[in-house]
Amino acid sequence: MTTTGLDGFSLLDETWRAVTPDAARRMLIAAVQAFAGKGYHATTTRDIASLAGMSPAAVYIHYRSKEELLFNISLVGHETSLALLSSIQGDGAVQRLRNAVAAFAGWHAAFHTTARVVQYELGALSPEHHAEVAELRRQIEQRMRSYIADGIEEGVFDVPDLKGATLAVLSLCIDVARWYQPSGRRTPDEIGAMYADLVLRMVRPAS
């Protein structure tokens, strides 16, 4: 997966293609870049507007505040993750968990810039917005937990603590966004496959 422009601008645009009009979409992409590079609190609306190639006043035409930009980023990022995990298919619990982990970890590598903002700037959201995103996170956890639970029911996974195992799997995948670099030797697909193998080794019965 290749990227071009502003540290992967074209790739980031894939995440936000449903956002209209174009100016609002470019503002979101610029905010992702700014928040990932400087952190939410150190970023100004002027920084975001500059990256988007617009005037500072243009931010407020589409978003009421910097926090609303962050909320939209968090909302779309979590909705995308949930849709990804909800679309997993496979013959049997082992294949479904393999596919789920590969997809989730791979997404956090391919879209690492977006994922860093989505996963690590939650504390800056307003209480109301945080609650909305927290519900999406609960659904994401529930979906991953269901894939592990299926394996327990089928007798192919040995997991004494289902909730703890689910959190461990999600944490592994999410952490990819923190360290992944496109210049590294593994592609997002390769990272996804590696993590899927690691997780299956974790949940399968000891031989």
N, C-alpha and C positions, 0 to 999 in steps of 0.2 A: 504494500500500500504506500503510495508516494504522496508527498505533500509539496506545495509550492507557496511562494509568497510569504506573508507575514508569519513565519514560524508555523507553517502548516495551515495557512488561511483557507485554502481550498478544501482541505480535509475537514477542518472545523465546520465549514459551511455545510457539509453533509448532515451534521447534527441538527442544524437550524434551518434546513431548507423549507420547512413548513411555516416559518415565521415571516409574516408580511407586515408592512411593505419592505422593500429592499433596505431602506435606511434603518429600520428597526432591527432587521437581521444583522446588518453590519455593526450596529451598535452593540448587540449581544456578543458577537464574535470578538469585537475589540475589548469588551469588558472581560471576557474569558481570558484573553491574552494579558490584560493588565492585572487582573486579580491573581493569575497564576504566577506572574513575574514579580509583583511587588507585594502581594497580599492585599486583602480587601481594605483593611484600615489605612494602609499607606497609599492607596490609589485614590486619585481625585477624578471627578467627572471631566475635568480638562484633559487628564491623561487618556481617558477612554475616548473622548471626542477626537483627540489628536490621532490616535491609532486608527480610528474609523474614517479619518480624513474629513471631519465635519467641525463645525463651530461648537463651542461648549454649550451654547443655548439649544443646540439641536437635540441634546440628550433629553431635555424636558419636554420635547414635542411628543416623544414616544414613551417615556418612562418618568414617573413622578419623582423618583429618587434613585440614588446609587443602590440602596437596599432592594428596590424593586427590580433592578437589573439582576442582582444576585439571586433574588427569588425566582425569576424567570429561568435563569441558568440552572438553578437547583431543580426546579420543577421539570424542565425538559430532560435534564440528565437522568433524574430518577424515573421518569415515565419511560424513557428509552430503555433503561436497564430492566425495568419491570416487563416491558413488552418483549425484550430479548429473552428473559428467563421464562416467560409464559408461552413462548413459541417453540420450546424445546421438544423434540421428538426422539424416538429411539426404541428399539426392540429390547425391552427389559430394563430393569432399574439401573444396572451397571452402565449400559449405553446412554441412558438418559442423564445420569449424573455426570458421566464423562463429557457429554455434549454441553451440559449446563455450565460446568466449570470452565471448559475450554472457551465457550462463548463469553462468559462473564470476565474471566481473566484477560482474554484477548481484547475485549472492548476497552478495558482499563489501560491496556498498552497502546492500542491504536489511537485512542482518544484520551491520552494521558493528560494533556493540558486541561481539557474540559473536566476530566475526572478529578483532578487535583482540587479544582475549585468546588465541584459538586460535593466531594467527600470531606474536605478539610476546612471549609469556610461556613459550616452550618451554624456556628455560634454567633455569626453576625446577623442572622435572620431575626426579624421581629417575632414575638411569641406566636402571633397568628400564622405567619408564614412557616415558622418552624413546625408548628403542629401539623400543617398540611403536608409538608415534606416528610415528617416523621411517620405519618400514615402510609405513605408510599414505601418508606423503608421497612415498615412492618410487613407490608405485602411482599416485598422482595425477599425478606427473611423467610416468610411463610412458604414462598414458592421453592426456595432452595431446600428448606426443611422437608418439603413434601417429596423431593427426589431422594433424599436420604431415607426418609420413612418408608418409601416404597421398597427400598433394598432391604430394610430390616424385616418388613412384612414378607418379602420373598425368601428371606433366609440367606441372602448373599452378603449382607453387611452385618458387622458386629459392632454396634454403637451403644454403649451403656448410657450415654448422656446425649440425647438427640439435640437438645437446644444448644449445649456446649459445642458439639461437633459442627452444628450449622454456623454458629458464630465464628468458629475457627476457619471454616471453609470460606466464608464471606470475607473475613479479615485478610486471608491470604490473597484472595483475588483483588480486593480493593487496594492493598498495599503496592500492587504492581504500578499503580499510577504515581506513587511517590518516587520510585527509583528508575523507572523505565526511561531509556534514552534511545531515540531513533537510530543513533549511530552505533548502537550495540550490535553484537553478533547474532542475536536472535530476533526474528520477526514476531509480530503480535500473534500470528497463528502458531508459531513454534512455542512461544511462551504459554499459550493456551493449552496446547497439547501436553507440555511438560507439567503444568499445574494439575491438569486432569489426571495424569498418571500418579502424581504425588498424592492427590486426594483419595484416589481409589486404593492406594496402598494404606492410607490411614484408616479407611472404613471397612476394609475386607477382614475376615477372620484371620487370625494368626495361623500359620501352617504348622 
